[in-house]
Amino acid sequence: LDEQHSKQFRKRFLDMHFYEQGQFFLTLNHEQRLQLYQIMAPDEVGDMFDTLEDDQIDMSKILAEMDLKYASDVLNSMYDDNAADFLEHLDKSEVDRYLALMPRADANQLRGLLHYDTQTAGGLMTTDYVVMRQDLNVKEALDLLRKFAHTAETIYYLYVIDDDNDLVGTLSLRELFTHNEKAILSTIMTSNVISVFVDDDQEAVAQVFRDYQFVALPVVDHAHKLMGIVTVDDVIEVIDDEAQDDYSKLAGVDVDESKSTPLKAASSRLPWLITLLFLGMITATLIAHFEDLLSQASILAVFISLITGTAGNAGTQSLAVAVRRLSLTNNKPQHLWGLLLKELVTGLVIGLITGMTIMIVVGIWKHSFVLGAVIGLAMMAAITVANLAGSLIPMLMAKIGFDPAVASGPFISTLSDLTSVLIYFNIASLFMGFFKGM
Amino acid sequence: LDEQHSKQFRKRFLDMHFYEQGQFFLTLNHEQRLQLYQIMAPDEVGDMFDTLEDDQIDMSKILAEMDLKYASDVLNSMYDDNAADFLEHLDKSEVDRYLALMPRADANQLRGLLHYDTQTAGGLMTTDYVVMRQDLNVKEALDLLRKFAHTAETIYYLYVIDDDNDLVGTLSLRELFTHNEKAILSTIMTSNVISVFVDDDQEAVAQVFRDYQFVALPVVDHAHKLMGIVTVDDVIEVIDDEAQDDYSKLAGVDVDESKSTPLKAASSRLPWLITLLFLGMITATLIAHFEDLLSQASILAVFISLITGTAGNAGTQSLAVAVRRLSLTNNKPQHLWGLLLKELVTGLVIGLITGMTIMIVVGIWKHSFVLGAVIGLAMMAAITVANLAGSLIPMLMAKIGFDPAVASGPFISTLSDLTSVLIYFNIASLFMGFFKGM
């Protein structure tokens, strides 16, 4: 590329939004990327990388194709939460090589962020925030903000500390704007500070953003020292990821397999299916146990899938409601017995109406209301049990510290196949004399 | 309440965050609320209402218990997107009464917002934004921002228009801070403006926020005139609502029934269950058609629920993957045939492995590898068909303009019960001679 072309490219590249630059970068091949590193400065490349996620790009490979110093400068110019997200995926030796070429303070900050679990407030936070002493006045604060404008992830919120470096207040730039230049920060700041702990789960952090409608939130350690801030863009990602996670678990599959081959897709779906297959085998064994009854009254086989299917559907509904309810209370089950009682009544009502419907339909179809009553009764009981199971199992899992969402729809329907078959054949056995030869 | 108490209450109330005020307000009874209106000014109550959602509170009742002028002032002091959300639920006559007491310009702005579908950019946007002419300089812009600081929903982004009122650029307060006071807005603004149309669906709006990591986004009409802005707090709600919606649809139930009675819960779950019950009846009729075969080989009944259950589980997985993939492309199906082929191969691989597993298990259990082969073959075919259905049906629904998420897990498993039974008994019929008397 000659100089003329390089200049044109630079201009067109910089006219794009960072996100668009990132999407463009993802389409480049190795040679084209090398050319780009020639033309663009490390901080320009860093701005672009700030918009890319760690699952979109193999950053180890990308950084390795750069000059070592250039790579280090790119990482250093990124917001440090984003840089840390990429560094998580690198070998320790690689990380050390890049950090060695950074100013020591920056390297230490990044190294600090790498210690936190990625699913916690610490894993989300940036240390590129604005902090000020409480005895400054508004004019001094505004002047300082101007200086921070190039490096901080947000300058719209500033965090006020006392002489012990304890977080004592927050102030928005909007509030600075509406106060006299002489006003002292400690007199105008919000002292009722909402913050999260560095080891709080990311879902709890997202909940605070939802409730308070904040754009940034301070993160403190357990001695209430300010450690960093979380910004809303990272929280949107968390909300998206958690939603996809819940959705995946309900279906018993990782739904994010858009780029995988059929073989990879199959191997990610098979473990659940095979596990449930063996659970289903228990149901088959149960039915085999009643084979005598079946051979004498083959009509009973006609309604197996209707009863197991309907109970499974009801159980899936009840499960989804329970998991959602738990996620609203951060997986801490509340009013356990009250909720179970409520779900029992709901199940009974649903079972009663569904059971009566099928009783009438079967009664008319097979000209036998005794058969209809047996099927209806079995369906009512099967639905009630499936409803209870769909509600109880996620609550129990939460109680013993598991993620309740792991109890998937397929799991509940396979389990309810078992209970439904048990209920169905036991009820039918009572009417044995009636069914013989039907 | 005497004056002393009122003062104390005011102070404690105003020390709370708006969100906490709102949560407190929700716990008050009618008498307590009347006292609160005595103590707090309309704009203070408005700030609090800005944090409440329209599904948390019956605003028609709340406004009716206020003095008419007070109620009108409360609404007028709220951000107009939030006020409009509440007014949506009121009768036209009520709305007119409150708007009649507002300054005409404010009333018209609110009336304008009420025209937009709540699920679109127009339904999300506020008109409380900052707009400036492109020939101002940075100092003039900062002075203007100061004035807007009390009323605008955000002052961190300002929107630049030309003499025709066309939106020509955006500027962040951060950018203003990093430029010389004399610089003219048109020379420093971002002219590559990302905006959404007023009738764009809220999901598309949320996608732009996710991609570009914006905190606010301008909304324009089709002549590119600026109509309003959407802020990130409203988008977080959209993302939450859409996620809950997808989750609900996958389970065939509205999961947000936390406050409803068992009867209400049952009546919201029953329509799907009864509909699927009739679909399940078709499956039962099919099995009845093979009752002859069943009465001669009751062993076949043992594996009905295993085959239908496993195929249903596979179909649910495939459905969830397809719905998620569609939502990433805004429900516009792409590469239809390629995806179906991929899902066919995935289904075949899953079917083959699951089928072989069950063949071996049944062969050992029942000492008959012919029986095992029949069950295995039926399972393989049933899974492949269920997988294809789980993938094809949401894509077809999207193609004809329906929401693909309506094809729920329960629907796919009930449908695959039907196909599985058909496949199973037809394969078994071929081996009729072998099964007789088993």
Interface residues (C-beta under 8 A of the other chain):
Chain A: D15 M16 H17 Y19 T51 L145 R146 A149 H150 I155 Y156 L173 R174 F177 T178 T190 N192 I194 F209 R210 D211 Y212 Q213 V215 V232 D233 V235 I236 E237 I239 D240 A243 Q244 D246 Y247 S248 L250 A251 G252 V253 V255 D256 E257 S258 P262 L263 A265 A266 R269 L270 W272 L273 I274 L276 L277 G280 M281 T283 A284 I287 A288 E291 L294 S295 S298 I299 L300 A301 V302 F303 I304 S305 L306 T308 G309 T310 G312 N313 A314 T316 Q317 L319 A320 V321 V323 R324 R325 L328 K342 E343 V345 T346 V349 I350 I353 T354 T357 I358 V361 G409 P410 S413 T414 D417 V421
Chain B: D15 M16 H17 Y19 T51 L145 R146 A149 H150 I155 Y156 L173 R174 F177 T178 T190 N192 I194 F209 R210 D211 Y212 Q213 V215 V232 D233 V235 I236 E237 I239 D240 A243 Q244 D246 Y247 S248 L250 A251 G252 V253 V255 D256 E257 S258 P262 L263 A265 A266 R269 L270 W272 L273 I274 L276 L277 G280 M281 T283 A284 I287 A288 E291 L294 S295 S298 I299 L300 A301 V302 F303 I304 S305 L306 T308 G309 T310 G312 N313 A314 T316 Q317 S318 L319 A320 V321 V323 R324 R325 L328 K342 E343 V345 T346 V349 I350 I353 T354 T357 I358 V361 G409 P410 S413 T414 D417 V421
